[in-house]
Amino acid sequence: MTNPGESDEWWKQYGGSGVSSDPAAGAGRPPTGGEPSSYPSAPPYPSAPATPSTPPMAPGPPSYSAAPPSTPYQGTPNYSPYGAAGAGYQAGYQPYGYPANRGTNGLAIASLVTSLAGFATCGLTSIVGIILGVIALNQIRDSGQEGRGMALAGIWAGVGLIALAVIWIVVMVIAGMASA
């Protein structure tokens, strides 16, 4: 805000009622209409600006004379309420019971995709899907990631497609021998 003599903008924000731009008129009194104003009165301002006791500094980062004490009172623990380092939490521990989001294992996804691609490749990529599924299960067990169901589905889909491919080949061989 500015001093009363410099600008009338400061009292316009209060609606102009109940506030006088003349400091001698008694700032803070109700308007002359007899009813009190619903707007707060402006605080009294000095007639002349206060002279600074120190010379102005060049713009830049603020400088502080003394660091605050590490513990303001005797016997109070030094802690951070936001769970920052040194707050008493173990590394990797999520406070308030929320589990850590570790994501889904990428090899489990790849296992399922390559096993299902075995439909188009007559079971050839299903072998890759089985291998990726076994590796993904070992990684999931060690890291605690999600994706165990996808890894198992990739293994079982790969085994099923390979079994269907073997049965189809056997049936075709028997049918070819019977017609010959």
Secondary structure, DSSP 4 states (H G I P E B T S, - for coil): ---TTT-SHHHHTTTTSS--S-GGGTTTSPPTTSSPPSSPPPPP--SSPPPPSSPPPPSS----SSPPPSSSSTT-----TT--TTSSPPTTPPGGGPPP---B-HHHHHHHHHHHGGGTTTTHHHHHHHHHHHHHHHHHHHH--B-HHHHHHHHHHHHHHHHHHHHHHHHHHHHHHHH-
